[in-house]
Amino acid sequence: MYVCNCNGIREREVRDAIAAGASRPVEIFKACDARPQCARCVCDMREMLDQEQDALRYAAE
């Protein structure tokens, strides 16, 4: 599934960037060698970042 239609960034690429240490949407764009354009995807990226942080928090308990 595409997260960012403007840059053609897929969900898998976003998750890979997060796994590699991205903690903000701008870092995800950088990891994907892209720049934000319309920014509609930023909310989805933030949600994916939050999900990953929640997963790590629960794993630590």
All heavy atoms as TSV, in Angstrom:
chain	resi	resn	atom	element	x	y	z
A	1	MET	N	N	0.842	-1.165	0.000
A	1	MET	CA	C	0.000	0.000	0.000
A	1	MET	C	C	0.900	1.246	0.000
A	1	MET	O	O	1.918	1.294	0.675
A	1	MET	CB	C	-0.888	-0.012	1.241
A	1	MET	CG	C	-1.722	1.220	1.392
A	1	MET	SD	S	-2.886	1.139	2.739
A	1	MET	CE	C	-1.852	1.661	4.074
A	2	TYR	N	N	0.491	2.244	-0.748
A	2	TYR	CA	C	1.230	3.496	-0.781
A	2	TYR	C	C	0.849	4.363	0.405
A	2	TYR	O	O	-0.316	4.549	0.700
A	2	TYR	CB	C	0.958	4.266	-2.073
A	2	TYR	CG	C	1.692	3.693	-3.258
A	2	TYR	CD1	C	1.061	2.839	-4.137
A	2	TYR	CD2	C	3.028	4.013	-3.481
A	2	TYR	CE1	C	1.737	2.302	-5.223
A	2	TYR	CE2	C	3.711	3.477	-4.559
A	2	TYR	CZ	C	3.054	2.627	-5.431
A	2	TYR	OH	O	3.740	2.101	-6.489
A	3	VAL	N	N	1.849	4.892	1.071
A	3	VAL	CA	C	1.633	5.850	2.150
A	3	VAL	C	C	1.726	7.250	1.561
A	3	VAL	O	O	0.930	8.120	1.876
A	3	VAL	CB	C	2.673	5.658	3.277
A	3	VAL	CG1	C	2.548	6.743	4.319
A	3	VAL	CG2	C	2.502	4.289	3.911
A	4	CYS	N	N	2.687	7.461	0.700
A	4	CYS	CA	C	2.896	8.760	0.061
A	4	CYS	C	C	2.756	8.603	-1.447
A	4	CYS	O	O	3.632	8.032	-2.102
A	4	CYS	CB	C	4.279	9.300	0.413
A	4	CYS	SG	S	4.683	10.846	-0.414
A	5	ASN	N	N	1.662	9.098	-1.976
A	5	ASN	CA	C	1.433	8.999	-3.415
A	5	ASN	C	C	2.340	9.935	-4.204
A	5	ASN	O	O	2.742	9.611	-5.316
A	5	ASN	CB	C	-0.029	9.298	-3.747
A	5	ASN	CG	C	-0.948	8.208	-3.265
A	5	ASN	OD1	O	-0.603	7.039	-3.311
A	5	ASN	ND2	N	-2.113	8.580	-2.789
A	6	CYS	N	N	2.652	11.088	-3.656
A	6	CYS	CA	C	3.491	12.065	-4.364
A	6	CYS	C	C	4.880	11.500	-4.667
A	6	CYS	O	O	5.433	11.736	-5.733
A	6	CYS	CB	C	3.634	13.344	-3.546
A	6	CYS	SG	S	2.105	14.238	-3.292
A	7	ASN	N	N	5.443	10.776	-3.714
A	7	ASN	CA	C	6.795	10.232	-3.858
A	7	ASN	C	C	6.819	8.735	-4.124
A	7	ASN	O	O	7.894	8.165	-4.282
A	7	ASN	CB	C	7.607	10.534	-2.587
A	7	ASN	CG	C	7.924	11.999	-2.460
A	7	ASN	OD1	O	8.623	12.566	-3.280
A	7	ASN	ND2	N	7.387	12.633	-1.430
A	8	GLY	N	N	5.672	8.095	-4.116
A	8	GLY	CA	C	5.630	6.652	-4.344
A	8	GLY	C	C	6.233	5.854	-3.205
A	8	GLY	O	O	6.845	4.815	-3.444
A	9	ILE	N	N	6.074	6.328	-1.981
A	9	ILE	CA	C	6.641	5.632	-0.820
A	9	ILE	C	C	5.606	4.635	-0.299
A	9	ILE	O	O	4.485	5.000	0.009
A	9	ILE	CB	C	7.033	6.626	0.291
A	9	ILE	CG1	C	8.073	7.618	-0.228
A	9	ILE	CG2	C	7.560	5.876	1.515
A	9	ILE	CD1	C	8.393	8.739	0.735
A	10	ARG	N	N	6.029	3.402	-0.197
A	10	ARG	CA	C	5.141	2.332	0.269
A	10	ARG	C	C	5.264	2.134	1.779
A	10	ARG	O	O	6.247	2.533	2.391
A	10	ARG	CB	C	5.480	1.025	-0.438
A	10	ARG	CG	C	5.244	1.074	-1.926
A	10	ARG	CD	C	5.660	-0.251	-2.567
A	10	ARG	NE	N	5.468	-0.226	-3.988
A	10	ARG	CZ	C	4.387	-0.723	-4.594
A	10	ARG	NH1	N	3.446	-1.290	-3.889
A	10	ARG	NH2	N	4.275	-0.652	-5.894
A	11	GLU	N	N	4.254	1.486	2.335
A	11	GLU	CA	C	4.233	1.217	3.778
A	11	GLU	C	C	5.479	0.459	4.210
A	11	GLU	O	O	6.068	0.759	5.245
A	11	GLU	CB	C	2.975	0.419	4.129
A	11	GLU	CG	C	2.867	0.100	5.598
A	11	GLU	CD	C	1.612	-0.665	5.953
A	11	GLU	OE1	O	0.752	-0.866	5.075
A	11	GLU	OE2	O	1.501	-1.069	7.121
A	12	ARG	N	N	5.906	-0.503	3.439
A	12	ARG	CA	C	7.090	-1.292	3.778
A	12	ARG	C	C	8.326	-0.402	3.883
A	12	ARG	O	O	9.162	-0.586	4.770
A	12	ARG	CB	C	7.302	-2.363	2.708
A	12	ARG	CG	C	8.512	-3.250	2.920
A	12	ARG	CD	C	8.702	-4.111	1.715
A	12	ARG	NE	N	8.270	-3.264	0.614
A	12	ARG	CZ	C	8.559	-3.429	-0.664
A	12	ARG	NH1	N	9.219	-4.415	-1.056
A	12	ARG	NH2	N	8.154	-2.592	-1.590
A	13	GLU	N	N	8.451	0.578	3.003
A	13	GLU	CA	C	9.593	1.482	3.043
A	13	GLU	C	C	9.546	2.365	4.295
A	13	GLU	O	O	10.585	2.639	4.903
A	13	GLU	CB	C	9.613	2.362	1.796
A	13	GLU	CG	C	9.879	1.573	0.526
A	13	GLU	CD	C	9.693	2.419	-0.716
A	13	GLU	OE1	O	8.544	2.811	-1.000
A	13	GLU	OE2	O	10.719	2.687	-1.386
A	14	VAL	N	N	8.343	2.790	4.666
A	14	VAL	CA	C	8.195	3.593	5.885
A	14	VAL	C	C	8.589	2.754	7.093
A	14	VAL	O	O	9.348	3.194	7.956
A	14	VAL	CB	C	6.754	4.121	6.036
A	14	VAL	CG1	C	6.563	4.805	7.379
A	14	VAL	CG2	C	6.417	5.088	4.908
A	15	ARG	N	N	8.093	1.528	7.163
A	15	ARG	CA	C	8.418	0.650	8.295
A	15	ARG	C	C	9.916	0.341	8.344
A	15	ARG	O	O	10.502	0.256	9.416
A	15	ARG	CB	C	7.583	-0.615	8.246
A	15	ARG	CG	C	6.099	-0.302	8.419
A	15	ARG	CD	C	5.325	-1.441	9.004
A	15	ARG	NE	N	3.909	-1.129	9.064
A	15	ARG	CZ	C	3.321	-0.466	10.065
A	15	ARG	NH1	N	4.034	-0.064	11.089
A	15	ARG	NH2	N	2.029	-0.221	10.043
A	16	ASP	N	N	10.537	0.166	7.176
A	16	ASP	CA	C	11.986	-0.073	7.135
A	16	ASP	C	C	12.750	1.139	7.663
A	16	ASP	O	O	13.735	0.989	8.398
A	16	ASP	CB	C	12.451	-0.390	5.712
A	16	ASP	CG	C	12.023	-1.769	5.242
A	16	ASP	OD1	O	11.589	-2.598	6.079
A	16	ASP	OD2	O	12.101	-2.011	4.016
A	17	ALA	N	N	12.300	2.339	7.290
A	17	ALA	CA	C	12.951	3.563	7.762
A	17	ALA	C	C	12.808	3.693	9.275
A	17	ALA	O	O	13.760	4.074	9.966
A	17	ALA	CB	C	12.358	4.781	7.060
A	18	ILE	N	N	11.626	3.352	9.788
A	18	ILE	CA	C	11.399	3.412	11.237
A	18	ILE	C	C	12.297	2.395	11.944
A	18	ILE	O	O	12.924	2.704	12.960
A	18	ILE	CB	C	9.914	3.179	11.569
A	18	ILE	CG1	C	9.076	4.353	11.038
A	18	ILE	CG2	C	9.711	2.996	13.063
A	18	ILE	CD1	C	7.573	4.104	11.071
A	19	ALA	N	N	12.389	1.199	11.393
A	19	ALA	CA	C	13.237	0.158	11.982
A	19	ALA	C	C	14.715	0.575	11.964
A	19	ALA	O	O	15.488	0.177	12.837
A	19	ALA	CB	C	13.044	-1.156	11.236
A	20	ALA	N	N	15.086	1.394	10.979
A	20	ALA	CA	C	16.467	1.852	10.870
A	20	ALA	C	C	16.743	3.059	11.760
A	20	ALA	O	O	17.866	3.559	11.787
A	20	ALA	CB	C	16.790	2.194	9.416
A	21	GLY	N	N	15.709	3.538	12.471
A	21	GLY	CA	C	15.945	4.606	13.431
A	21	GLY	C	C	15.207	5.912	13.184
A	21	GLY	O	O	15.355	6.845	13.970
A	22	ALA	N	N	14.437	6.019	12.110
A	22	ALA	CA	C	13.689	7.249	11.860
A	22	ALA	C	C	12.658	7.446	12.971
A	22	ALA	O	O	11.953	6.511	13.337
A	22	ALA	CB	C	12.997	7.196	10.508
A	23	SER	N	N	12.600	8.664	13.502
A	23	SER	CA	C	11.661	8.936	14.588
A	23	SER	C	C	10.735	10.105	14.277
A	23	SER	O	O	9.917	10.484	15.111
A	23	SER	CB	C	12.418	9.212	15.890
A	23	SER	OG	O	13.254	10.334	15.736
A	24	ARG	N	N	10.876	10.663	13.073
A	24	ARG	CA	C	10.025	11.770	12.628
A	24	ARG	C	C	9.769	11.610	11.135
A	24	ARG	O	O	10.604	11.037	10.418
A	24	ARG	CB	C	10.725	13.107	12.871
A	24	ARG	CG	C	10.999	13.379	14.317
A	24	ARG	CD	C	11.707	14.684	14.571
A	24	ARG	NE	N	12.056	15.374	13.345
A	24	ARG	CZ	C	12.909	16.376	13.272
A	24	ARG	NH1	N	13.497	16.810	14.349
A	24	ARG	NH2	N	13.182	16.970	12.134
A	25	PRO	N	N	8.647	12.128	10.652
A	25	PRO	CA	C	8.363	12.010	9.220
A	25	PRO	C	C	9.485	12.535	8.327
A	25	PRO	O	O	9.807	11.921	7.307
A	25	PRO	CB	C	7.070	12.812	9.044
A	25	PRO	CG	C	6.372	12.642	10.350
A	25	PRO	CD	C	7.483	12.684	11.375
A	26	VAL	N	N	10.109	13.641	8.708
A	26	VAL	CA	C	11.189	14.186	7.878
A	26	VAL	C	C	12.335	13.180	7.743
A	26	VAL	O	O	12.978	13.102	6.687
A	26	VAL	CB	C	11.673	15.554	8.417
A	26	VAL	CG1	C	12.415	15.404	9.728
A	26	VAL	CG2	C	12.513	16.266	7.386
A	27	GLU	N	N	12.578	12.399	8.770
A	27	GLU	CA	C	13.630	11.377	8.711
A	27	GLU	C	C	13.216	10.220	7.809
A	27	GLU	O	O	14.062	9.604	7.160
A	27	GLU	CB	C	13.952	10.885	10.114
A	27	GLU	CG	C	14.575	11.967	10.983
A	27	GLU	CD	C	14.685	11.579	12.442
A	27	GLU	OE1	O	14.172	10.515	12.841
A	27	GLU	OE2	O	15.282	12.364	13.203
A	28	ILE	N	N	11.921	9.922	7.771
A	28	ILE	CA	C	11.425	8.886	6.863
A	28	ILE	C	C	11.615	9.340	5.424
A	28	ILE	O	O	12.092	8.579	4.580
A	28	ILE	CB	C	9.943	8.560	7.150
A	28	ILE	CG1	C	9.811	7.937	8.541
A	28	ILE	CG2	C	9.374	7.648	6.073
A	28	ILE	CD1	C	8.383	7.797	9.027
A	29	PHE	N	N	11.263	10.597	5.130
A	29	PHE	CA	C	11.475	11.124	3.783
A	29	PHE	C	C	12.948	11.055	3.399
A	29	PHE	O	O	13.288	10.655	2.284
A	29	PHE	CB	C	10.984	12.571	3.675
A	29	PHE	CG	C	9.498	12.698	3.557
A	29	PHE	CD1	C	8.757	13.252	4.584
A	29	PHE	CD2	C	8.831	12.279	2.416
A	29	PHE	CE1	C	7.389	13.390	4.486
A	29	PHE	CE2	C	7.458	12.400	2.301
A	29	PHE	CZ	C	6.732	12.959	3.334
A	30	LYS	N	N	13.814	11.430	4.317
A	30	LYS	CA	C	15.253	11.402	4.040
A	30	LYS	C	C	15.719	9.983	3.749
A	30	LYS	O	O	16.486	9.756	2.817
A	30	LYS	CB	C	16.021	11.998	5.215
A	30	LYS	CG	C	17.494	12.140	4.958
A	30	LYS	CD	C	18.194	12.831	6.110
A	30	LYS	CE	C	19.673	12.959	5.813
A	30	LYS	NZ	N	20.382	13.609	6.907
A	31	ALA	N	N	15.250	9.018	4.544
A	31	ALA	CA	C	15.640	7.619	4.340
A	31	ALA	C	C	15.152	7.090	3.000
A	31	ALA	O	O	15.783	6.218	2.405
A	31	ALA	CB	C	15.093	6.756	5.471
A	32	CYS	N	N	14.040	7.635	2.518
A	32	CYS	CA	C	13.470	7.217	1.232
A	32	CYS	C	C	13.955	8.092	0.083
A	32	CYS	O	O	13.459	7.971	-1.043
A	32	CYS	CB	C	11.945	7.248	1.309
A	32	CYS	SG	S	11.257	6.065	2.477
A	33	ASP	N	N	14.906	8.969	0.360
A	33	ASP	CA	C	15.452	9.882	-0.633
A	33	ASP	C	C	14.333	10.674	-1.322
A	33	ASP	O	O	14.236	10.717	-2.549
A	33	ASP	CB	C	16.291	9.123	-1.663
A	33	ASP	CG	C	17.184	10.051	-2.467
A	33	ASP	OD1	O	17.594	11.090	-1.925
A	33	ASP	OD2	O	17.445	9.743	-3.645
A	34	ALA	N	N	13.467	11.263	-0.490
A	34	ALA	CA	C	12.318	12.018	-0.993
A	34	ALA	C	C	12.134	13.282	-0.166
A	34	ALA	O	O	12.766	13.450	0.876
A	34	ALA	CB	C	11.067	11.150	-0.925
A	35	ARG	N	N	11.264	14.149	-0.651
A	35	ARG	CA	C	10.922	15.380	0.070
A	35	ARG	C	C	9.412	15.471	0.202
A	35	ARG	O	O	8.684	15.087	-0.715
A	35	ARG	CB	C	11.434	16.596	-0.704
A	35	ARG	CG	C	12.936	16.675	-0.717
A	35	ARG	CD	C	13.489	17.859	-1.447
A	35	ARG	NE	N	12.537	18.956	-1.629
A	35	ARG	CZ	C	12.665	19.900	-2.523
A	35	ARG	NH1	N	13.681	19.877	-3.345
A	35	ARG	NH2	N	11.794	20.872	-2.613
A	36	PRO	N	N	8.930	16.009	1.320
A	36	PRO	CA	C	7.481	16.173	1.462
A	36	PRO	C	C	6.961	17.139	0.402
A	36	PRO	O	O	7.610	18.123	0.080
A	36	PRO	CB	C	7.298	16.748	2.862
A	36	PRO	CG	C	8.636	17.061	3.390
A	36	PRO	CD	C	9.657	16.491	2.483
A	37	GLN	N	N	5.793	16.805	-0.138
A	37	GLN	CA	C	5.192	17.678	-1.137
A	37	GLN	C	C	3.842	18.180	-0.639
A	37	GLN	O	O	3.752	19.295	-0.155
A	37	GLN	CB	C	5.087	16.949	-2.466
A	37	GLN	CG	C	6.481	16.665	-3.034
A	37	GLN	CD	C	6.433	16.008	-4.377
A	37	GLN	OE1	O	5.520	16.225	-5.167
A	37	GLN	NE2	N	7.414	15.170	-4.653
A	38	CYS	N	N	2.828	17.355	-0.696
A	38	CYS	CA	C	1.504	17.819	-0.252
A	38	CYS	C	C	1.294	17.588	1.246
A	38	CYS	O	O	0.401	18.169	1.838
A	38	CYS	CB	C	0.391	17.155	-1.054
A	38	CYS	SG	S	0.049	15.448	-0.603
A	39	ALA	N	N	2.084	16.725	1.847
A	39	ALA	CA	C	2.074	16.422	3.285
A	39	ALA	C	C	0.835	15.673	3.771
A	39	ALA	O	O	0.632	15.539	4.963
A	39	ALA	CB	C	2.285	17.674	4.114
A	40	ARG	N	N	0.033	15.138	2.889
A	40	ARG	CA	C	-1.124	14.333	3.316
A	40	ARG	C	C	-0.688	13.061	4.026
A	40	ARG	O	O	-1.410	12.544	4.864
A	40	ARG	CB	C	-1.995	13.969	2.121
A	40	ARG	CG	C	-2.752	15.118	1.567
A	40	ARG	CD	C	-3.666	14.665	0.460
A	40	ARG	NE	N	-4.234	15.824	-0.212
A	40	ARG	CZ	C	-4.800	15.781	-1.383
A	40	ARG	NH1	N	-4.896	14.643	-2.034
A	40	ARG	NH2	N	-5.277	16.881	-1.920
A	41	CYS	N	N	0.479	12.577	3.712
A	41	CYS	CA	C	0.964	11.318	4.272
A	41	CYS	C	C	1.569	11.474	5.662
A	41	CYS	O	O	1.783	10.485	6.360
A	41	CYS	CB	C	1.989	10.702	3.345
A	41	CYS	SG	S	3.392	11.789	3.016
A	42	VAL	N	N	1.863	12.689	6.076
A	42	VAL	CA	C	2.554	12.914	7.337
A	42	VAL	C	C	1.761	12.356	8.521
A	42	VAL	O	O	2.337	11.743	9.421
A	42	VAL	CB	C	2.893	14.413	7.528
A	42	VAL	CG1	C	3.415	14.681	8.922
A	42	VAL	CG2	C	3.909	14.848	6.486
A	43	CYS	N	N	0.446	12.506	8.517
A	43	CYS	CA	C	-0.382	11.959	9.602
A	43	CYS	C	C	-0.264	10.434	9.654
A	43	CYS	O	O	-0.149	9.859	10.739
A	43	CYS	CB	C	-1.837	12.373	9.440
A	43	CYS	SG	S	-2.108	14.121	9.760
A	44	ASP	N	N	-0.274	9.803	8.489
A	44	ASP	CA	C	-0.126	8.345	8.451
A	44	ASP	C	C	1.253	7.927	8.955
A	44	ASP	O	O	1.381	6.942	9.685
A	44	ASP	CB	C	-0.346	7.817	7.036
A	44	ASP	CG	C	-1.780	7.958	6.570
A	44	ASP	OD1	O	-2.690	7.964	7.435
A	44	ASP	OD2	O	-1.998	8.049	5.352
A	45	MET	N	N	2.263	8.670	8.571
A	45	MET	CA	C	3.617	8.353	9.044
A	45	MET	C	C	3.714	8.501	10.554
A	45	MET	O	O	4.310	7.655	11.224
A	45	MET	CB	C	4.647	9.251	8.363
A	45	MET	CG	C	4.866	8.943	6.918
A	45	MET	SD	S	6.098	10.060	6.227
A	45	MET	CE	C	6.145	9.490	4.538
A	46	ARG	N	N	3.118	9.565	11.082
A	46	ARG	CA	C	3.136	9.758	12.544
A	46	ARG	C	C	2.402	8.627	13.248
A	46	ARG	O	O	2.834	8.163	14.310
A	46	ARG	CB	C	2.513	11.100	12.905
A	46	ARG	CG	C	3.414	12.258	12.607
A	46	ARG	CD	C	2.855	13.553	13.141
A	46	ARG	NE	N	3.755	14.646	12.831
A	46	ARG	CZ	C	3.377	15.825	12.396
A	46	ARG	NH1	N	2.098	16.091	12.236
A	46	ARG	NH2	N	4.255	16.754	12.143
A	47	GLU	N	N	1.315	8.179	12.669
A	47	GLU	CA	C	0.569	7.066	13.269
A	47	GLU	C	C	1.415	5.797	13.272
A	47	GLU	O	O	1.443	5.058	14.254
A	47	GLU	CB	C	-0.725	6.839	12.493
A	47	GLU	CG	C	-1.616	5.789	13.116
A	47	GLU	CD	C	-2.946	5.672	12.399
A	47	GLU	OE1	O	-3.504	6.705	11.990
A	47	GLU	OE2	O	-3.409	4.526	12.256
A	48	MET	N	N	2.138	5.558	12.193
A	48	MET	CA	C	3.006	4.385	12.128
A	48	MET	C	C	4.147	4.499	13.137
A	48	MET	O	O	4.527	3.508	13.762
A	48	MET	CB	C	3.539	4.205	10.703
A	48	MET	CG	C	2.443	3.859	9.718
A	48	MET	SD	S	2.968	3.942	8.002
A	48	MET	CE	C	3.931	2.441	7.903
A	49	LEU	N	N	4.683	5.707	13.312
A	49	LEU	CA	C	5.725	5.917	14.325
A	49	LEU	C	C	5.175	5.647	15.719
A	49	LEU	O	O	5.830	4.993	16.537
A	49	LEU	CB	C	6.256	7.350	14.236
A	49	LEU	CG	C	7.174	7.647	13.057
A	49	LEU	CD1	C	7.270	9.145	12.828
A	49	LEU	CD2	C	8.544	7.041	13.290
A	50	ASP	N	N	3.972	6.120	15.992
A	50	ASP	CA	C	3.345	5.891	17.301
A	50	ASP	C	C	3.113	4.402	17.537
A	50	ASP	O	O	3.327	3.901	18.647
A	50	ASP	CB	C	2.021	6.645	17.414
A	50	ASP	CG	C	2.213	8.146	17.539
A	50	ASP	OD1	O	3.335	8.591	17.844
A	50	ASP	OD2	O	1.222	8.880	17.310
A	51	GLN	N	N	2.671	3.690	16.512
A	51	GLN	CA	C	2.444	2.252	16.640
A	51	GLN	C	C	3.741	1.530	16.992
A	51	GLN	O	O	3.753	0.627	17.825
A	51	GLN	CB	C	1.868	1.677	15.346
A	51	GLN	CG	C	0.458	2.090	15.054
A	51	GLN	CD	C	0.009	1.672	13.669
A	51	GLN	OE1	O	0.791	1.147	12.876
A	51	GLN	NE2	N	-1.251	1.915	13.371
A	52	GLU	N	N	4.811	1.931	16.355
A	52	GLU	CA	C	6.106	1.295	16.627
A	52	GLU	C	C	6.571	1.593	18.045
A	52	GLU	O	O	7.070	0.713	18.740
A	52	GLU	CB	C	7.151	1.772	15.612
A	52	GLU	CG	C	8.494	1.117	15.767
A	52	GLU	CD	C	8.484	-0.368	15.466
A	52	GLU	OE1	O	7.579	-0.840	14.754
A	52	GLU	OE2	O	9.388	-1.072	15.968
A	53	GLN	N	N	6.384	2.817	18.501
A	53	GLN	CA	C	6.764	3.170	19.866
A	53	GLN	C	C	5.927	2.400	20.877
A	53	GLN	O	O	6.448	1.932	21.888
A	53	GLN	CB	C	6.622	4.675	20.086
A	53	GLN	CG	C	7.672	5.476	19.371
A	53	GLN	CD	C	7.449	6.975	19.500
A	53	GLN	OE1	O	6.423	7.419	19.992
A	53	GLN	NE2	N	8.411	7.758	19.037
A	54	ASP	N	N	4.631	2.246	20.604
A	54	ASP	CA	C	3.766	1.461	21.490
A	54	ASP	C	C	4.212	0.009	21.539
A	54	ASP	O	O	4.248	-0.602	22.609
A	54	ASP	CB	C	2.307	1.543	21.040
A	54	ASP	CG	C	1.676	2.892	21.331
A	54	ASP	OD1	O	2.238	3.660	22.137
A	54	ASP	OD2	O	0.615	3.169	20.740
A	55	ALA	N	N	4.567	-0.544	20.383
A	55	ALA	CA	C	5.012	-1.935	20.331
A	55	ALA	C	C	6.283	-2.119	21.149
A	55	ALA	O	O	6.432	-3.101	21.882
A	55	ALA	CB	C	5.236	-2.365	18.886
A	56	LEU	N	N	7.200	-1.173	21.042
A	56	LEU	CA	C	8.439	-1.256	21.821
A	56	LEU	C	C	8.172	-1.106	23.314
A	56	LEU	O	O	8.779	-1.785	24.137
A	56	LEU	CB	C	9.433	-0.187	21.369
A	56	LEU	CG	C	10.013	-0.385	19.980
A	56	LEU	CD1	C	10.867	0.825	19.591
A	56	LEU	CD2	C	10.845	-1.645	19.913
A	57	ARG	N	N	7.234	-0.231	23.657
A	57	ARG	CA	C	6.903	-0.025	25.056
A	57	ARG	C	C	6.317	-1.306	25.662
A	57	ARG	O	O	6.673	-1.706	26.752
A	57	ARG	CB	C	5.909	1.128	25.171
A	57	ARG	CG	C	5.657	1.569	26.596
A	57	ARG	CD	C	4.765	2.809	26.683
A	57	ARG	NE	N	5.220	3.858	25.767
A	57	ARG	CZ	C	4.427	4.444	24.859
A	57	ARG	NH1	N	3.178	4.107	24.756
A	57	ARG	NH2	N	4.908	5.374	24.069
A	58	TYR	N	N	5.415	-1.951	24.919
A	58	TYR	CA	C	4.796	-3.181	25.418
A	58	TYR	C	C	5.807	-4.327	25.484
A	58	TYR	O	O	5.748	-5.153	26.377
A	58	TYR	CB	C	3.622	-3.594	24.544
A	58	TYR	CG	C	2.430	-2.667	24.685
A	58	TYR	CD1	C	1.840	-2.109	23.563
A	58	TYR	CD2	C	1.916	-2.319	25.934
A	58	TYR	CE1	C	0.753	-1.251	23.685
A	58	TYR	CE2	C	0.844	-1.466	26.052
A	58	TYR	CZ	C	0.268	-0.932	24.922
A	58	TYR	OH	O	-0.795	-0.096	25.039
A	59	ALA	N	N	6.740	-4.338	24.557
A	59	ALA	CA	C	7.768	-5.397	24.555
A	59	ALA	C	C	8.682	-5.251	25.770
A	59	ALA	O	O	9.215	-6.238	26.268
A	59	ALA	CB	C	8.574	-5.342	23.264
A	60	ALA	N	N	8.876	-4.024	26.214
A	60	ALA	CA	C	9.779	-3.782	27.343
A	60	ALA	C	C	9.132	-4.154	28.682
A	60	ALA	O	O	9.825	-4.305	29.676
A	60	ALA	CB	C	10.197	-2.313	27.372
A	61	GLU	N	N	7.820	-4.291	28.691
A	61	GLU	CA	C	7.132	-4.602	29.964
A	61	GLU	C	C	7.221	-6.060	30.303
A	61	GLU	O	O	7.453	-6.937	29.651
A	61	GLU	CB	C	5.664	-4.199	29.881
A	61	GLU	CG	C	5.493	-2.713	29.816
A	61	GLU	CD	C	4.036	-2.300	29.699
A	61	GLU	OE1	O	3.150	-3.173	29.581
A	61	GLU	OE2	O	3.772	-1.109	29.721
